[in-house]
Amino acid sequence: MVKYTHRADPTATAAANGTAQRFHAGESVTADWWRLFQSAQLDGLVTEAIAHNPGLDAAQASLHASQDNLRSGYGIFYPAIDADAAATRQRYSPAHIGQRSPGTVFNLFTLTTTVSYALDIFGGQRRLVEGLRAELDVAHANEQAAYIALAANIVDTVIAKAAYRAEINATMQLVDLQKEQVQLGEVQAQAGTVAYSTVLSLRSQLASNQATIPQLEQKFSQSAHLLAALTGHVPAEWSAPGIRLSDLTLPSDLPVSLPSALVRQRPDILAAEGVAHAASANIGVATAALLPNFTLSGSLEAATNSSRHLFPADGRAWNFGAGATAPLFEGGTLWYRRKAATAAYTQTMALYRQTVLGAFEQVADSLRALDHDAQTLLAQEEALAAADQALRLIQANYRAGLGTYLDVLNADAQFHQATIAEIQAIAVRYQDTVALIAALGGGWWNTAPGAGAAGAR
């Protein structure tokens, strides 16, 4: 597969807001991709989040636990050696063996060493360790997914917060203009030059726009609180940096991994693959449970009745042998346990395919979204330019006595509404850029060796 969409993948977007984004097929995303936005404040925010985010700490702890579980599993390939020491004082009664002689009291000191080794003839233990290794792969992929999600959430939230602030400022300017419209309309209505219904319409528009400001303020506050949580702080003790949309630079050159490489880059695909691998190993474990189990064992024991003569030759004993156990009748438990493991594997493979399809869908959506975002923004720019030109013409007419001040205010309101629409289009374009980078896997594989998933931790 050489493309993501049904038609040819876009190679570049329209030049909107002074930037045309170009897609470079076959190039790899860098691990610190957020630096493409060229904001030192954003770089510092992501670095702080990577260092203090509890979710990423939890993912790393889970990875360490999986690593230790795998190391623990390797122990099955070595002999198990145990030692037992005991010191007892006993009273022995000969009546236990049918004698009538009086009992005796004595001390007994024993030291026993046992060695056992399981012969993994049918590979059950090997498949068990293979499953632990697959679980480690899943934990590693989940850590990378947490890292990518954290960086993407930080950048997305910064963009949203900046857009909300810009929308609030533009809306407040619009509200001020509409207040003037209402006042002027009331004067004209009293003079009988306009109908009072015009004043009511203006008041309705004013109230509607005023109602949007608290909603935008709430979203602005939520984005600031989210940034605090993502960076490991409580909102009361941390203030988000005042990054504006103008402080960010839209990346003009975007690397797009080949579809054949996507399945080795997306953490969710790698995690699904690891889950399927573990399910496959479980089939082997369940199969081995149906077959005989062979073990080698031996022990060496030394015993004495006196602490002054430790373990004389006549107190030594040893044994060595081999054993085999095989299930004869388990009421179908082992057989159906294997069938359940097989069904679980079939399920994980279906989920793996679904994850792969979802990944390709997300990349295709993001590529098309950026193409459409540029077209939308270009149209919004044209609308804003037209509104600006109309405002200038109406202002000129007003100065020449050919128009009313109410016409000027209406034109100015349309200009501010076009400004708000452009702000929203710019923010969506930025966020869809983040979505494309995250959909491609976030570049975690380009992290410096030994730096860990986060690179900067």
C-alpha positions as CSV (number, residue, x, y, z in Angstrom):
1,M,0.0,0.0,0.0
2,V,1.4,3.4,-1.1
3,K,-1.4,5.8,-0.1
4,Y,-3.9,6.4,2.6
5,T,-6.9,7.8,0.7
6,H,-9.0,6.3,-2.1
7,R,-7.8,9.1,-4.5
8,A,-4.2,10.2,-4.6
9,D,-3.0,11.6,-1.2
10,P,-2.7,15.4,-1.2
11,T,0.9,16.6,-1.6
12,A,0.1,20.2,-0.5
13,T,-2.7,22.4,0.7
14,A,-3.9,25.7,-0.5
15,A,-1.9,28.7,0.6
16,A,-4.2,30.0,3.4
17,N,-3.1,32.7,6.0
18,G,0.2,32.9,4.2
19,T,1.1,29.2,4.5
20,A,0.7,26.2,2.3
21,Q,1.4,22.9,4.0
22,R,3.4,20.4,2.1
23,F,3.3,16.6,2.8
24,H,6.5,14.8,2.4
25,A,5.8,11.1,1.8
26,G,8.2,8.6,3.3
27,E,9.8,11.1,5.8
28,S,9.7,10.3,9.5
29,V,8.2,12.4,12.3
30,T,10.7,13.7,14.9
31,A,10.2,12.7,18.5
32,D,10.1,16.4,19.6
33,W,7.6,17.3,16.8
34,W,6.0,20.1,18.9
35,R,9.1,22.2,18.1
36,L,7.7,22.5,14.6
37,F,5.4,25.2,16.0
38,Q,8.4,27.3,16.9
39,S,7.3,28.4,20.4
40,A,9.8,28.3,23.3
41,Q,6.9,28.6,25.8
42,L,5.2,25.6,24.2
43,D,8.5,23.6,24.3
44,G,8.9,24.4,28.0
45,L,5.3,23.4,28.7
46,V,5.6,20.0,27.0
47,T,9.0,19.3,28.8
48,E,7.4,20.1,32.1
49,A,4.5,17.9,31.5
50,I,6.8,15.0,30.4
51,A,8.7,15.4,33.7
52,H,5.7,15.6,36.1
53,N,2.6,14.0,34.5
54,P,1.3,11.2,36.8
55,G,-0.3,9.3,33.9
56,L,3.1,8.9,32.2
57,D,4.6,7.9,35.6
58,A,2.0,5.2,35.9
59,A,2.7,3.9,32.4
60,Q,6.4,3.7,33.1
61,A,5.8,1.9,36.4
62,S,3.6,-0.6,34.5
63,L,6.5,-1.1,32.0
64,H,9.0,-1.7,34.9
65,A,6.6,-4.2,36.4
66,S,6.3,-6.1,33.1
67,Q,10.1,-6.1,32.8
68,D,10.5,-7.6,36.3
69,N,7.7,-10.2,35.6
70,L,9.6,-11.3,32.5
71,R,12.9,-11.6,34.5
72,S,11.0,-13.6,37.0
73,G,9.6,-15.9,34.3
74,Y,13.1,-16.8,33.1
75,G,13.7,-18.5,36.4
76,I,11.7,-21.5,35.2
77,F,14.7,-22.5,33.0
78,Y,17.0,-23.0,35.9
79,P,16.9,-25.7,38.7
80,A,15.2,-24.8,41.9
81,I,17.4,-25.3,45.0
82,D,15.9,-25.1,48.5
83,A,17.4,-25.6,51.9
84,D,15.7,-26.5,55.1
85,A,17.2,-26.5,58.6
86,A,15.4,-27.7,61.8
87,A,16.2,-28.2,65.4
88,T,13.6,-30.1,67.5
89,R,13.4,-31.9,70.9
90,Q,11.2,-34.9,70.8
91,R,9.9,-37.8,73.0
92,Y,9.7,-41.0,71.0
93,S,7.3,-43.7,72.0
94,P,8.2,-47.3,70.9
95,A,4.5,-48.1,71.1
96,H,4.2,-46.8,67.6
97,I,6.0,-49.9,66.3
98,G,4.4,-52.3,68.7
99,Q,7.1,-52.3,71.5
100,R,6.5,-51.9,75.2
101,S,9.8,-50.3,76.1
102,P,9.8,-46.9,77.7
103,G,10.0,-43.8,75.5
104,T,13.1,-41.7,75.0
105,V,13.7,-38.0,74.9
106,F,16.3,-36.7,72.4
107,N,17.3,-33.7,70.3
108,L,17.2,-33.9,66.5
109,F,19.1,-31.5,64.2
110,T,18.4,-31.8,60.4
111,L,19.7,-30.0,57.3
112,T,18.1,-30.8,54.0
113,T,18.9,-29.6,50.5
114,T,16.5,-30.3,47.6
115,V,17.0,-29.8,43.9
116,S,14.2,-30.0,41.3
117,Y,14.1,-29.2,37.6
118,A,11.1,-29.3,35.4
119,L,11.7,-30.7,31.9
120,D,9.8,-28.4,29.6
121,I,9.4,-31.2,27.0
122,F,6.1,-29.8,25.5
123,G,7.0,-26.1,25.7
124,G,4.4,-25.0,28.2
125,Q,6.9,-23.0,30.2
126,R,8.5,-21.5,27.2
127,R,5.1,-20.3,25.9
128,L,4.4,-18.9,29.4
129,V,7.6,-16.8,29.2
130,E,6.7,-15.9,25.6
131,G,3.5,-14.5,26.9
132,L,5.3,-12.5,29.6
133,R,7.5,-11.1,26.8
134,A,4.4,-10.1,24.8
135,E,3.0,-8.4,27.9
136,L,6.2,-6.4,28.1
137,D,5.7,-5.4,24.5
138,V,2.2,-4.2,25.4
139,A,3.4,-2.2,28.4
140,H,6.1,-0.6,26.2
141,A,3.6,0.4,23.6
142,N,1.2,1.7,26.2
143,E,4.0,3.9,27.6
144,Q,4.7,5.3,24.2
145,A,1.0,5.9,23.6
146,A,0.8,7.8,26.9
147,Y,3.7,9.9,25.9
148,I,2.2,10.7,22.5
149,A,-1.2,11.4,23.9
150,L,0.3,13.7,26.6
151,A,2.3,15.8,24.1
152,A,-0.7,16.0,21.7
153,N,-3.1,17.0,24.5
154,I,-0.7,19.7,25.7
155,V,-0.4,21.3,22.2
156,D,-4.1,20.9,21.4
157,T,-5.0,22.6,24.7
158,V,-2.6,25.4,24.2
159,I,-4.1,26.0,20.7
160,A,-7.6,25.9,22.1
161,K,-6.8,28.2,25.0
162,A,-5.2,30.8,22.7
163,A,-8.2,30.6,20.3
164,Y,-10.7,31.0,23.1
165,R,-8.8,34.1,24.3
166,A,-8.8,35.6,20.8
167,E,-12.5,34.8,20.4
168,I,-13.3,36.5,23.7
169,N,-11.4,39.6,22.7
170,A,-13.1,39.8,19.3
171,T,-16.6,39.1,20.8
172,M,-16.1,41.8,23.5
173,Q,-15.3,44.3,20.7
174,L,-18.4,43.1,18.8
175,V,-20.5,43.5,21.9
176,D,-19.2,47.1,22.4
177,L,-20.2,47.9,18.9
178,Q,-23.6,46.4,19.3
179,K,-24.2,48.4,22.4
180,E,-23.6,51.5,20.4
181,Q,-26.0,50.1,17.7
182,V,-28.7,49.7,20.3
183,Q,-28.2,53.2,21.8
184,L,-28.3,54.7,18.3
185,G,-31.3,52.7,17.3
186,E,-33.2,53.8,20.4
187,V,-32.4,57.5,19.5
188,Q,-33.6,56.9,15.9
189,A,-36.7,55.1,17.1
190,Q,-37.6,58.0,19.3
191,A,-37.1,60.3,16.4
192,G,-39.3,58.1,14.3
193,T,-36.7,57.4,11.6
194,V,-36.6,53.6,12.3
195,A,-39.2,51.2,13.6
196,Y,-38.9,50.1,17.2
197,S,-38.7,46.5,16.0
198,T,-35.3,47.3,14.7
199,V,-34.2,48.2,18.2
200,L,-35.6,44.9,19.5
201,S,-33.7,43.0,16.8
202,L,-30.5,44.8,17.8
203,R,-31.0,44.0,21.5
204,S,-31.6,40.3,20.6
205,Q,-28.3,40.2,18.7
206,L,-26.5,41.9,21.5
207,A,-27.9,39.6,24.2
208,S,-27.0,36.5,22.1
209,N,-23.4,37.6,21.7
210,Q,-23.1,38.6,25.3
211,A,-24.3,35.1,26.2
212,T,-21.4,33.6,24.3
213,I,-18.7,35.4,26.4
214,P,-19.3,33.4,29.7
215,Q,-19.3,30.2,27.6
216,L,-16.0,31.1,26.1
217,E,-14.6,32.2,29.5
218,Q,-15.6,28.8,30.9
219,K,-13.8,27.0,28.0
220,F,-10.8,29.2,28.5
221,S,-10.7,28.3,32.2
222,Q,-11.2,24.6,31.5
223,S,-8.2,24.6,29.1
224,A,-6.1,26.4,31.7
225,H,-7.1,23.8,34.4
226,L,-6.4,21.0,32.0
227,L,-2.9,22.3,31.3
228,A,-2.3,22.4,35.0
229,A,-3.4,18.8,35.5
230,L,-1.4,17.6,32.5
231,T,1.7,19.2,33.9
232,G,1.2,17.6,37.3
233,H,-0.1,20.7,39.2
234,V,-3.3,21.7,40.8
235,P,-5.0,24.7,39.2
236,A,-4.8,26.9,42.3
237,E,-1.0,26.6,42.4
238,W,-0.1,26.9,38.8
239,S,-0.8,29.4,36.0
240,A,-0.7,28.5,32.3
241,P,1.6,30.6,30.1
242,G,-0.2,33.2,28.0
243,I,0.6,31.7,24.6
244,R,-1.3,33.4,21.8
245,L,-2.1,32.1,18.3
246,S,0.3,34.6,16.9
247,D,3.1,33.0,19.0
248,L,2.7,29.7,17.1
249,T,3.9,29.0,13.6
250,L,2.0,26.6,11.5
251,P,4.4,23.9,10.2
252,S,4.7,24.2,6.5
253,D,6.5,20.9,5.8
254,L,4.9,17.8,7.3
255,P,6.5,14.4,7.2
256,V,4.1,11.6,6.3
257,S,5.3,8.0,7.0
258,L,4.6,5.4,4.3
259,P,1.5,3.2,5.0
260,S,3.8,0.2,5.2
261,A,5.7,1.8,8.1
262,L,2.6,2.9,10.0
263,V,2.0,-0.6,11.5
264,R,5.4,-0.5,13.1
265,Q,5.1,3.0,14.5
266,R,1.6,3.4,16.0
267,P,1.7,2.4,19.7
268,D,-1.9,1.2,19.6
269,I,-1.2,-1.2,16.7
270,L,1.9,-2.5,18.5
271,A,-0.1,-2.9,21.7
272,A,-2.8,-4.9,19.9
273,E,-0.1,-7.0,18.3
274,G,1.4,-7.7,21.7
275,V,-2.0,-8.7,23.1
276,A,-2.5,-11.1,20.2
277,H,1.0,-12.5,20.8
278,A,0.2,-13.1,24.4
279,A,-3.1,-14.8,23.5
280,S,-1.2,-17.1,21.1
281,A,1.2,-18.0,23.9
282,N,-1.7,-18.9,26.1
283,I,-2.8,-21.5,23.6
284,G,0.6,-23.2,23.9
285,V,0.3,-23.1,27.7
286,A,-3.2,-24.6,27.6
287,T,-2.1,-27.2,25.2
288,A,0.9,-28.3,27.3
289,A,-1.4,-28.6,30.3
290,L,-3.1,-31.5,28.5
291,L,0.2,-33.4,28.2
292,P,2.4,-35.1,30.8
293,N,4.7,-33.1,32.9
294,F,8.2,-34.5,33.7
295,T,10.5,-33.4,36.6
296,L,13.9,-34.4,38.0
297,S,14.4,-34.1,41.7
298,G,17.0,-35.0,44.4
299,S,17.7,-34.3,48.0
300,L,20.5,-34.6,50.5
301,E,19.8,-34.7,54.2
302,A,22.0,-34.7,57.2
303,A,20.7,-35.4,60.8
304,T,22.3,-35.7,64.2
305,N,21.1,-35.9,67.9
306,S,23.9,-33.7,69.3
307,S,25.0,-30.2,68.4
308,R,28.6,-31.2,69.3
309,H,28.8,-33.8,66.5
310,L,27.3,-32.2,63.5
311,F,26.0,-34.5,60.9
312,P,28.0,-37.7,61.2
313,A,28.3,-40.1,58.4
314,D,25.5,-42.4,59.7
315,G,23.1,-39.5,59.7
316,R,23.3,-38.7,56.1
317,A,20.7,-39.6,53.5
318,W,20.0,-38.8,49.8
319,N,17.6,-39.6,47.1
320,F,17.4,-38.9,43.4
321,G,14.6,-39.6,40.9
322,A,12.4,-38.6,38.0
323,G,8.7,-38.1,38.1
324,A,5.9,-37.7,35.6
325,T,2.4,-36.5,36.1
326,A,-0.3,-36.6,33.5
327,P,-4.0,-35.5,33.5
328,L,-6.3,-38.5,33.1
329,F,-9.7,-37.0,33.8
330,E,-10.4,-33.3,34.5
331,G,-14.1,-33.2,33.6
332,G,-13.3,-31.3,30.3
333,T,-11.7,-28.4,32.2
334,L,-8.3,-28.5,30.4
335,W,-9.8,-29.2,27.0
336,Y,-12.3,-26.3,27.2
337,R,-9.6,-24.1,28.7
338,R,-7.6,-24.6,25.5
339,K,-10.7,-23.9,23.3
340,A,-11.3,-20.7,25.3
341,A,-7.7,-19.7,24.7
342,T,-8.1,-20.3,21.0
343,A,-11.3,-18.2,20.9
344,A,-9.5,-15.4,22.8
345,Y,-6.7,-15.5,20.2
346,T,-9.3,-15.2,17.4
347,Q,-10.8,-12.2,19.2
348,T,-7.4,-10.4,19.7
349,M,-6.6,-10.9,16.0
350,A,-9.9,-9.3,15.0
351,L,-9.2,-6.4,17.4
352,Y,-5.8,-6.1,15.9
353,R,-7.2,-5.8,12.4
354,Q,-9.7,-3.3,13.6
355,T,-7.0,-1.2,15.2
356,V,-5.0,-1.2,12.0
357,L,-8.0,-0.1,10.0
358,G,-8.8,2.6,12.5
359,A,-5.2,3.9,12.3
360,F,-5.3,4.2,8.5
361,E,-8.7,5.9,8.8
362,Q,-7.3,8.5,11.2
363,V,-4.3,9.3,8.9
364,A,-6.6,9.5,5.9
365,D,-9.0,11.8,7.8
366,S,-6.2,14.0,9.0
367,L,-4.7,14.4,5.5
368,R,-8.0,15.3,4.0
369,A,-8.9,17.5,7.0
370,L,-5.8,19.7,6.5
371,D,-6.6,20.0,2.8
372,H,-10.1,21.1,3.6
373,D,-9.0,23.3,6.5
374,A,-6.8,25.3,4.1
375,Q,-9.7,25.7,1.7
376,T,-12.0,26.8,4.6
377,L,-9.5,29.3,5.9
378,L,-9.0,30.7,2.5
379,A,-12.7,31.2,2.1
380,Q,-12.9,32.8,5.6
381,E,-10.0,35.1,4.6
382,E,-12.0,36.2,1.5
383,A,-15.0,36.8,3.7
384,L,-13.0,38.8,6.1
385,A,-11.4,40.8,3.3
386,A,-14.8,41.5,1.8
387,A,-16.2,42.6,5.2
388,D,-13.2,44.8,5.7
389,Q,-13.7,46.4,2.3
390,A,-17.4,46.9,2.9
391,L,-16.6,48.5,6.2
392,R,-14.2,51.0,4.6
393,L,-16.7,51.9,1.8
394,I,-19.5,52.4,4.3
395,Q,-17.2,54.5,6.5
396,A,-16.3,56.6,3.4
397,N,-20.0,57.0,2.6
398,Y,-20.7,58.1,6.1
399,R,-18.0,60.7,6.0
400,A,-19.5,61.9,2.7
401,G,-22.9,62.1,4.2
402,L,-24.3,59.3,2.1
403,G,-24.8,56.8,4.9
404,T,-25.9,56.5,8.5
405,Y,-23.7,55.7,11.5
406,L,-26.0,52.7,12.1
407,D,-24.8,51.4,8.7
408,V,-21.2,51.8,9.9
409,L,-21.8,49.9,13.1
410,N,-23.6,47.0,11.2
411,A,-20.6,46.7,8.8
412,D,-18.2,46.8,11.7
413,A,-20.2,44.0,13.5
414,Q,-20.0,41.9,10.3
415,F,-16.3,42.5,10.2
416,H,-15.8,41.2,13.8
417,Q,-18.0,38.2,13.1
418,A,-15.8,37.3,10.1
419,T,-12.8,37.8,12.4
420,I,-14.1,35.3,14.9
421,A,-14.9,32.8,12.1
422,E,-11.3,33.2,10.9
423,I,-9.9,32.6,14.4
424,Q,-11.8,29.4,14.6
425,A,-10.6,28.2,11.2
426,I,-7.0,28.9,12.1
427,A,-7.3,27.0,15.4
428,V,-8.9,24.0,13.6
429,R,-6.1,24.0,11.1
430,Y,-3.5,23.9,13.9
431,Q,-5.3,21.2,15.8
432,D,-5.7,19.0,12.7
433,T,-1.9,19.3,12.2
434,V,-1.4,17.9,15.7
435,A,-3.9,15.2,14.9
436,L,-2.0,14.1,11.8
437,I,1.3,13.9,13.7
438,A,-0.3,11.9,16.4
439,A,-2.0,9.6,13.9
440,L,1.4,8.9,12.4
441,G,2.7,7.7,15.7
442,G,4.3,10.8,17.1
443,G,7.9,10.0,16.2
444,W,8.7,8.1,19.5
445,W,11.0,5.7,17.6
446,N,13.3,8.6,16.9
447,T,14.0,9.1,20.6
448,A,17.7,9.1,21.5
449,P,18.9,5.6,22.8
450,G,18.7,5.4,26.5
451,A,16.5,8.5,26.8
452,G,13.4,6.5,27.5
453,A,10.0,7.1,26.0
454,A,9.8,10.6,27.0
455,G,13.2,11.5,25.8
456,A,13.6,14.3,28.3
457,R,12.7,12.4,31.5
